[in-house]
Amino acid sequence: MFLHDKKPLHTVKVDRPNPKFAAMFQEQLGGANGELKATMQYISQSFRVQDPEIKDMMLDIAAEELSHMEMVSMLITQLNGSELQGNQATVGEVQTHLLTGLAPGLINASGHPWTADYVNVTGDLVADLLSDIAAEMRAKVVYEYLYRQIDDKGVRDTIDFLLNREEAHNQLFRKALGKVAQTGSNRDFGVTEDSKLYFNLSTPGGQPFDLTDIHAPH
């Protein structure tokens, strides 16, 4: 069960409308590395998790990602302003000015609709946690790219908060991975001597060496 707390995790306030940047920020709502993707991925993965601590962690993070969706949508709404002006949204999509009356749509910065194809679920906890770590890292990269392209202090404050929360999730997923690293597919496969070799296929090449050897040749 999810409960709605009317107070956002972080106050969202932009300095001024900026429809062009609002269109760019749609990427973090309905894009491949956005907040909706993260929410649905972590909820979907949690259904098969047997470890109660990791299951709760996934659902807690998923719930927070819903709050991030709320914050991203609030930011987009404020950036779009109160007047329809699609001629100002020259970067990416203009659908919010033509179809949704400035309401944020579940689309990316190019106007493509969100799809469940973005969600990675394998049922193997190790693989899923690795996907989650990668998802948090990619989300951080997109937020950083957005941060570099805006001088609006209010927008930057919100991005800064979201960047730091993504890193917090990243650390939680890494901790969970350490707990289960030798389970699932990692228990059944990748355990022979063949899994410990690196083949140097460059030209001129060298002899295979053991990956566990910290003094291995380059």
C-alpha positions as CSV (number, residue, x, y, z in Angstrom):
1,M,0.0,0.0,0.0
2,F,1.2,3.5,-0.8
3,L,0.2,6.6,1.1
4,H,0.2,10.1,-0.2
5,D,2.0,12.7,1.9
6,K,1.0,16.1,0.6
7,K,4.4,17.6,1.5
8,P,7.1,17.0,-1.2
9,L,10.4,15.7,-0.2
10,H,12.0,18.9,-1.5
11,T,10.5,22.3,-2.3
12,V,10.3,22.8,-6.0
13,K,10.4,26.4,-7.2
14,V,11.8,27.8,-10.4
15,D,13.0,31.4,-10.9
16,R,11.2,31.9,-14.2
17,P,9.2,29.9,-16.9
18,N,11.4,28.2,-19.5
19,P,9.3,26.1,-21.9
20,K,12.4,25.1,-23.8
21,F,14.0,23.6,-20.7
22,A,10.7,22.1,-19.6
23,A,10.8,20.0,-22.8
24,M,14.3,18.9,-22.1
25,F,13.3,17.9,-18.5
26,Q,10.6,15.6,-19.8
27,E,13.4,13.1,-20.2
28,Q,13.5,12.5,-16.5
29,L,9.8,11.9,-16.4
30,G,9.1,9.6,-19.3
31,G,12.5,8.8,-20.6
32,A,14.5,5.6,-20.6
33,N,16.4,6.7,-17.5
34,G,13.6,8.7,-15.9
35,E,11.7,8.4,-12.6
36,L,8.8,6.5,-14.0
37,K,11.1,3.8,-15.3
38,A,12.9,3.6,-11.9
39,T,9.6,3.3,-10.0
40,M,8.2,0.5,-12.2
41,Q,11.5,-1.3,-12.3
42,Y,12.0,-1.6,-8.6
43,I,8.3,-2.4,-7.9
44,S,8.3,-5.1,-10.6
45,Q,11.6,-6.6,-9.4
46,S,10.4,-6.8,-5.7
47,F,7.6,-9.3,-6.4
48,R,10.1,-12.2,-6.6
49,V,12.5,-11.1,-3.9
50,Q,12.6,-13.5,-1.0
51,D,15.0,-11.5,1.3
52,P,12.6,-9.3,3.3
53,E,15.2,-6.6,3.9
54,I,16.0,-6.2,0.2
55,K,12.3,-6.5,-0.8
56,D,11.4,-3.6,1.6
57,M,14.4,-1.6,0.4
58,M,13.2,-1.9,-3.2
59,L,9.7,-0.9,-2.4
60,D,10.9,2.0,-0.2
61,I,13.1,3.3,-3.0
62,A,10.3,2.8,-5.5
63,A,8.0,4.8,-3.3
64,E,10.6,7.6,-3.2
65,E,10.9,7.5,-7.0
66,L,7.2,8.2,-7.2
67,S,7.9,11.3,-5.1
68,H,10.7,12.2,-7.6
69,M,8.2,11.8,-10.4
70,E,6.0,14.3,-8.5
71,M,8.9,16.7,-8.1
72,V,9.9,16.4,-11.8
73,S,6.3,17.0,-12.9
74,M,6.0,20.1,-10.6
75,L,9.2,21.5,-12.0
76,I,8.1,20.9,-15.6
77,T,4.7,22.5,-14.8
78,Q,6.4,25.6,-13.4
79,L,8.8,25.8,-16.3
80,N,6.0,25.6,-18.8
81,G,4.4,28.6,-17.2
82,S,0.7,29.5,-17.5
83,E,0.5,30.4,-21.2
84,L,0.5,28.0,-24.2
85,Q,3.6,29.0,-26.2
86,G,4.7,26.0,-28.2
87,N,6.8,28.3,-30.4
88,Q,9.1,28.7,-27.4
89,A,9.6,24.9,-26.9
90,T,12.0,24.6,-29.8
91,V,14.0,21.7,-28.2
92,G,12.5,18.3,-28.4
93,E,8.7,17.8,-27.9
94,V,6.0,20.5,-28.0
95,Q,3.1,18.1,-27.1
96,T,2.5,19.8,-23.8
97,H,1.5,22.9,-25.7
98,L,-0.7,21.1,-28.2
99,L,-2.3,18.1,-26.5
100,T,-2.0,18.2,-22.7
101,G,-2.7,21.8,-21.8
102,L,0.8,22.2,-20.2
103,A,0.3,19.1,-18.0
104,P,3.4,16.9,-18.1
105,G,2.9,13.9,-20.3
106,L,4.5,10.5,-19.9
107,I,6.9,11.2,-22.8
108,N,10.6,11.8,-23.2
109,A,12.3,15.0,-24.4
110,S,11.6,14.0,-28.0
111,G,7.9,13.4,-27.5
112,H,8.1,9.6,-27.6
113,P,5.8,7.8,-25.1
114,W,7.1,6.0,-22.1
115,T,7.2,2.2,-22.6
116,A,7.6,-0.8,-20.3
117,D,10.5,-1.9,-22.6
118,Y,12.6,0.5,-20.4
119,V,12.0,-1.8,-17.4
120,N,14.6,-4.5,-16.6
121,V,13.3,-7.5,-14.6
122,T,15.0,-11.0,-14.7
123,G,14.0,-12.6,-11.5
124,D,17.6,-13.1,-10.7
125,L,18.4,-10.8,-7.8
126,V,22.0,-10.3,-8.6
127,A,21.2,-9.3,-12.2
128,D,18.4,-7.1,-11.2
129,L,20.5,-5.3,-8.6
130,L,23.2,-4.7,-11.1
131,S,20.5,-3.2,-13.5
132,D,19.4,-1.0,-10.6
133,I,22.9,0.3,-9.9
134,A,23.3,1.1,-13.6
135,A,19.9,2.8,-13.7
136,E,20.8,5.1,-10.8
137,M,24.1,5.9,-12.5
138,R,22.5,6.7,-15.8
139,A,19.8,8.9,-14.1
140,K,22.6,10.8,-12.4
141,V,24.3,11.4,-15.7
142,V,21.1,12.8,-17.3
143,Y,20.5,15.0,-14.3
144,E,24.1,16.3,-14.5
145,Y,23.7,17.1,-18.2
146,L,20.6,19.0,-17.4
147,Y,22.2,20.9,-14.5
148,R,25.0,22.1,-16.9
149,Q,22.5,23.7,-19.2
150,I,20.5,25.9,-16.9
151,D,21.4,28.8,-14.7
152,D,18.0,29.0,-12.9
153,K,18.8,28.6,-9.2
154,G,15.5,27.1,-8.3
155,V,15.9,24.4,-11.0
156,R,19.4,23.7,-10.0
157,D,18.5,23.3,-6.3
158,T,15.9,20.6,-7.3
159,I,18.4,18.8,-9.6
160,D,21.0,18.9,-6.9
161,F,18.6,17.3,-4.4
162,L,17.6,14.6,-6.9
163,L,21.2,13.9,-7.9
164,N,22.1,13.3,-4.2
165,R,19.1,11.0,-3.7
166,E,20.0,8.9,-6.7
167,E,23.4,8.4,-5.2
168,A,21.9,7.4,-1.9
169,H,19.8,4.7,-3.8
170,N,23.0,3.7,-5.7
171,Q,24.8,3.0,-2.4
172,L,21.8,1.0,-1.0
173,F,21.7,-1.2,-4.1
174,R,25.4,-1.7,-3.9
175,K,25.1,-2.8,-0.3
176,A,22.3,-5.2,-1.2
177,L,24.4,-6.6,-4.0
178,G,27.3,-7.3,-1.6
179,K,24.9,-9.3,0.5
180,V,23.7,-11.6,-2.3
181,A,26.7,-11.5,-4.7
182,Q,27.3,-15.3,-4.6
183,T,23.7,-16.3,-5.1
184,G,21.4,-16.9,-8.1
185,S,23.2,-17.1,-11.5
186,N,26.5,-16.2,-9.7
187,R,26.2,-19.4,-7.6
188,D,25.4,-21.7,-10.6
189,F,27.6,-20.3,-13.3
190,G,30.9,-18.4,-13.5
191,V,32.5,-20.6,-10.9
192,T,35.0,-22.6,-13.0
193,E,38.6,-21.7,-13.8
194,D,37.4,-20.5,-17.2
195,S,35.5,-17.7,-15.6
196,K,38.7,-16.3,-14.0
197,L,40.7,-15.9,-17.3
198,Y,41.1,-12.8,-19.4
199,F,42.0,-13.5,-23.0
200,N,44.3,-10.8,-24.4
201,L,43.1,-10.7,-28.0
202,S,44.8,-7.4,-29.0
203,T,47.6,-7.5,-31.6
204,P,50.3,-8.1,-30.7
205,G,48.7,-10.3,-28.1
206,G,49.8,-12.0,-25.0
207,Q,49.0,-15.1,-22.9
208,P,45.7,-15.5,-21.0
209,F,46.1,-14.5,-17.4
210,D,44.2,-15.1,-14.2
211,L,41.8,-12.2,-13.4
212,T,42.5,-12.7,-9.7
213,D,46.1,-11.9,-10.2
214,I,46.5,-8.2,-9.3
215,H,49.9,-8.1,-11.0
216,A,48.4,-9.4,-14.3
217,P,50.1,-7.9,-17.5
218,H,48.2,-5.3,-19.5
